Amino acid sequence: ALCPSTLIERRKEGKDVVEKKCTSNRDNRTLERIVKQNPFKNVGEIHKEWTAAGVSASRTTTHRRMQDVGFSCRIPCVKPLLNNRQRQKRLAWAKDKKDWTAAEWSKVMFSDERSQSLEEEGRGTESTLLEVQCKVSTVSDGLGCHVICWCWSTVFSEVNAAVYQDVLEHFMLPAADQLYGDADFIFQQDLAPAHSAKATSTWFKDHGIPVLNWPANSPDLNPIENLWSIVKRKVRLCQTQQCRRAEGHYQSNLGSHNT
């Protein structure tokens, strides 16, 4: 590197003051190829592979050259892994629902579930299934719609079809009566084994409750997903190892995000 005094003298003499880079264009193309081959590698791994290719450069130089060729650190977007058939079904579902109004969506009761343990990793823990059902309702300010959490149930066991139907019977139905009364509504659920079991389908038919058709492997279509990352992050801050206390933490945090 040129010292400041040398740079000043060269500028006075009208000479080029741009420092010569220690890597060539060929070296930079090699770096670009390495990054494109596996964009999930960190700077240290890329630097090691680049120098193994015969390039003499420091880790800092590696980072700078990555920026020079247009690469920067990004958090990868996590999305469900879909095959072509699933993509087509999601597209068909979106086209079918694209013209639904807020009033129509307000008749949909969304559901979702999460397993959460507050014990330290590596130890045997009690499995807690937390399920939330929500509805979508219109707002008076014309800004669209919002999600209101209305029902919460906690199950300290694995959820099979029988357990799931018990949750529907004792939690979903009473809440539906409060929300809709005698009006019709549509229930949303994903395609988990307990949900798609024949016995569960029979339960919905016997109770006269239509189920929203739902494309496979599509949790990101569920508005409840927007809450989970916020709630789970706040629950971790509680630093408690009592699984049963998790229910109270989840309820209070979900309540604080109702809008």
C-alpha positions as CSV (number, residue, x, y, z in Angstrom):
1,A,0.0,0.0,0.0
2,L,1.2,3.6,-0.8
3,C,1.7,5.9,2.2
4,P,-0.2,9.2,2.3
5,S,3.0,11.3,1.5
6,T,3.7,9.2,-1.6
7,L,0.1,9.6,-2.8
8,I,0.3,13.4,-2.4
9,E,3.6,13.5,-4.3
10,R,2.3,11.4,-7.1
11,R,-0.8,13.5,-7.4
12,K,1.3,16.7,-7.5
13,E,3.4,15.1,-10.3
14,G,0.2,14.2,-12.2
15,K,0.9,10.5,-11.9
16,D,-1.7,7.8,-11.4
17,V,-2.4,7.4,-7.7
18,V,-4.6,4.3,-8.0
19,E,-3.1,1.4,-6.2
20,K,-2.5,-1.8,-8.2
21,K,-4.7,-4.6,-7.0
22,C,-2.9,-7.8,-5.9
23,T,-5.3,-10.0,-7.8
24,S,-5.8,-10.2,-11.6
25,N,-9.1,-10.2,-13.5
26,R,-8.5,-13.9,-14.0
27,D,-8.3,-14.4,-10.2
28,N,-11.5,-12.4,-9.8
29,R,-13.3,-14.6,-12.3
30,T,-12.1,-17.7,-10.4
31,L,-13.5,-16.2,-7.2
32,E,-16.8,-15.4,-8.9
33,R,-17.1,-19.0,-10.2
34,I,-16.4,-20.4,-6.7
35,V,-19.1,-18.2,-5.1
36,K,-21.7,-19.1,-7.8
37,Q,-21.0,-22.8,-7.4
38,N,-22.1,-22.7,-3.8
39,P,-23.5,-19.3,-2.6
40,F,-24.1,-20.7,0.9
41,K,-20.4,-20.9,1.8
42,N,-19.0,-18.4,4.2
43,V,-16.1,-16.0,3.5
44,G,-13.6,-18.3,5.3
45,E,-14.5,-21.3,3.1
46,I,-14.5,-19.3,-0.1
47,H,-11.1,-17.8,0.9
48,K,-9.7,-21.2,1.5
49,E,-10.9,-22.5,-1.8
50,W,-9.7,-19.4,-3.7
51,T,-6.2,-19.6,-2.3
52,A,-6.1,-23.3,-3.0
53,A,-6.6,-22.4,-6.6
54,G,-3.2,-20.5,-6.5
55,V,-4.4,-17.0,-5.6
56,S,-2.3,-15.1,-3.0
57,A,-4.8,-13.0,-1.0
58,S,-5.8,-12.4,2.6
59,R,-9.3,-13.1,3.9
60,T,-10.0,-9.3,3.9
61,T,-9.0,-9.1,0.2
62,T,-11.3,-12.1,-0.5
63,H,-14.2,-10.3,1.1
64,R,-13.4,-7.1,-0.8
65,R,-13.2,-8.9,-4.2
66,M,-16.5,-10.6,-3.5
67,Q,-18.0,-7.2,-3.0
68,D,-16.3,-5.9,-6.1
69,V,-17.9,-8.5,-8.3
70,G,-21.3,-7.9,-6.8
71,F,-21.7,-10.4,-4.0
72,S,-22.7,-9.5,-0.5
73,C,-23.9,-11.4,2.6
74,R,-27.5,-12.2,2.7
75,I,-29.8,-14.4,4.9
76,P,-31.3,-17.1,2.6
77,C,-35.0,-17.0,2.2
78,V,-36.6,-20.2,3.7
79,K,-39.3,-21.6,1.6
80,P,-41.0,-25.0,1.3
81,L,-39.3,-27.4,-1.1
82,L,-41.9,-27.9,-3.9
83,N,-42.0,-30.2,-6.9
84,N,-43.6,-29.2,-10.2
85,R,-46.9,-30.8,-9.3
86,Q,-47.1,-28.9,-6.0
87,R,-46.2,-25.6,-7.7
88,Q,-49.0,-26.1,-10.2
89,K,-51.5,-26.8,-7.5
90,R,-50.4,-23.7,-5.5
91,L,-50.8,-21.6,-8.7
92,A,-54.3,-23.0,-9.4
93,W,-55.3,-22.4,-5.8
94,A,-54.0,-18.8,-6.0
95,K,-55.9,-18.1,-9.2
96,D,-59.1,-19.6,-7.7
97,K,-58.9,-17.4,-4.6
98,K,-57.4,-14.2,-6.1
99,D,-60.8,-12.5,-6.4
100,W,-62.1,-13.4,-3.0
101,T,-63.2,-10.4,-1.0
102,A,-62.4,-9.6,2.6
103,A,-66.0,-10.6,3.5
104,E,-65.4,-14.0,2.0
105,W,-62.1,-14.5,3.8
106,S,-63.8,-13.4,7.0
107,K,-65.7,-16.7,6.9
108,V,-62.5,-18.7,6.9
109,M,-61.2,-20.0,10.2
110,F,-57.5,-20.6,9.9
111,S,-55.6,-23.1,12.1
112,D,-52.0,-23.9,12.7
113,E,-49.9,-25.8,15.2
114,R,-46.4,-25.7,16.6
115,S,-44.4,-27.9,18.9
116,Q,-42.3,-26.0,21.5
117,S,-40.0,-27.1,24.3
118,L,-38.4,-24.8,26.8
119,E,-35.9,-27.4,28.0
120,E,-32.2,-27.3,27.1
121,E,-31.3,-29.1,23.9
122,G,-30.1,-32.7,24.3
123,R,-32.4,-33.6,27.1
124,G,-35.6,-35.5,27.2
125,T,-38.5,-33.1,27.1
126,E,-42.3,-33.2,27.1
127,S,-43.7,-32.5,23.7
128,T,-46.2,-29.6,23.7
129,L,-48.4,-29.0,20.7
130,L,-49.8,-25.5,20.6
131,E,-52.6,-24.8,18.2
132,V,-54.2,-21.5,17.3
133,Q,-57.3,-20.9,15.2
134,C,-57.9,-17.5,13.7
135,K,-60.4,-15.7,11.6
136,V,-59.9,-12.9,9.1
137,S,-62.2,-9.9,9.5
138,T,-62.6,-6.6,7.6
139,V,-61.5,-3.2,9.1
140,S,-63.4,0.1,8.9
141,D,-60.5,2.2,7.6
142,G,-60.4,0.5,4.2
143,L,-56.9,-0.8,4.6
144,G,-57.9,-4.4,4.0
145,C,-58.1,-7.2,6.6
146,H,-56.4,-8.4,9.7
147,V,-56.0,-11.6,11.7
148,I,-57.6,-12.0,15.1
149,C,-56.5,-14.9,17.3
150,W,-59.5,-16.3,19.1
151,C,-58.7,-19.8,20.2
152,W,-55.8,-21.6,21.9
153,S,-55.4,-25.2,22.9
154,T,-52.4,-27.0,24.4
155,V,-51.9,-30.7,24.0
156,F,-49.1,-32.5,25.9
157,S,-48.9,-35.5,23.6
158,E,-48.5,-36.5,20.0
159,V,-51.4,-35.6,17.9
160,N,-53.2,-38.4,16.0
161,A,-56.6,-38.2,14.4
162,A,-58.4,-39.0,17.6
163,V,-56.6,-36.3,19.6
164,Y,-57.1,-33.8,16.8
165,Q,-60.8,-34.5,16.6
166,D,-61.0,-34.0,20.4
167,V,-59.4,-30.6,19.9
168,L,-61.9,-29.7,17.2
169,E,-64.8,-30.9,19.4
170,H,-63.9,-29.1,22.6
171,F,-62.1,-26.0,21.3
172,M,-63.0,-25.2,17.7
173,L,-66.7,-25.8,17.8
174,P,-67.4,-23.6,20.9
175,A,-65.3,-20.8,19.4
176,A,-67.0,-21.1,16.1
177,D,-70.4,-20.7,17.9
178,Q,-69.2,-17.5,19.5
179,L,-67.8,-16.1,16.2
180,Y,-70.3,-17.2,13.7
181,G,-73.4,-18.3,15.6
182,D,-75.7,-20.0,13.0
183,A,-73.8,-18.5,10.0
184,D,-71.8,-20.7,7.7
185,F,-68.0,-20.8,7.9
186,I,-65.1,-22.6,6.3
187,F,-62.4,-24.3,8.3
188,Q,-58.8,-24.2,7.1
189,Q,-56.2,-26.9,8.0
190,D,-53.0,-28.2,6.4
191,L,-52.6,-31.7,5.1
192,A,-51.0,-33.2,8.2
193,P,-51.8,-37.0,8.7
194,A,-54.1,-36.3,11.6
195,H,-56.0,-33.7,9.5
196,S,-56.3,-35.7,6.3
197,A,-57.2,-38.9,8.0
198,K,-60.5,-40.5,6.8
199,A,-61.9,-40.4,10.4
200,T,-61.2,-36.6,10.5
201,S,-62.9,-36.1,7.1
202,T,-65.9,-38.0,8.4
203,W,-66.0,-35.8,11.5
204,F,-66.2,-32.7,9.4
205,K,-68.9,-34.2,7.2
206,D,-70.9,-35.3,10.2
207,H,-70.8,-31.8,11.7
208,G,-71.6,-30.2,8.3
209,I,-68.4,-28.1,8.3
210,P,-66.7,-27.5,4.9
211,V,-62.9,-27.6,4.8
212,L,-61.0,-25.1,2.6
213,N,-59.1,-26.9,-0.1
214,W,-55.4,-26.5,0.7
215,P,-52.3,-27.1,-1.5
216,A,-49.7,-29.4,-0.1
217,N,-46.6,-28.1,1.6
218,S,-47.9,-24.5,1.7
219,P,-47.4,-23.2,5.3
220,D,-46.4,-19.8,3.9
221,L,-50.0,-19.3,2.7
222,N,-51.3,-19.3,6.2
223,P,-51.5,-15.8,7.8
224,I,-50.8,-17.3,11.3
225,E,-47.2,-18.0,10.1
226,N,-46.5,-14.3,10.4
227,L,-46.9,-14.5,14.1
228,W,-44.8,-17.6,15.0
229,S,-41.4,-16.1,14.5
230,I,-42.3,-13.1,16.7
231,V,-43.8,-15.2,19.4
232,K,-41.1,-17.8,19.5
233,R,-38.4,-15.2,19.7
234,K,-40.1,-13.6,22.7
235,V,-40.7,-17.0,24.4
236,R,-36.9,-17.7,24.2
237,L,-36.2,-14.6,26.2
238,C,-38.2,-15.9,29.1
239,Q,-35.5,-18.5,29.8
240,T,-37.7,-20.8,31.6
241,Q,-37.5,-24.6,31.6
242,Q,-41.1,-25.3,32.6
243,C,-43.0,-26.5,29.5
244,R,-46.4,-25.8,31.1
245,R,-45.4,-22.1,31.5
246,A,-44.9,-21.9,27.7
247,E,-48.7,-21.8,27.2
248,G,-49.0,-18.6,29.2
249,H,-46.0,-17.0,27.5
250,Y,-47.5,-17.8,24.0
251,Q,-50.9,-16.5,24.9
252,S,-49.7,-13.2,26.2
253,N,-47.3,-12.6,23.3
254,L,-50.0,-13.6,20.7
255,G,-52.4,-11.2,22.4
256,S,-49.9,-8.4,22.2
257,H,-49.8,-8.8,18.4
258,N,-53.5,-8.8,17.6
259,T,-54.2,-5.9,15.4
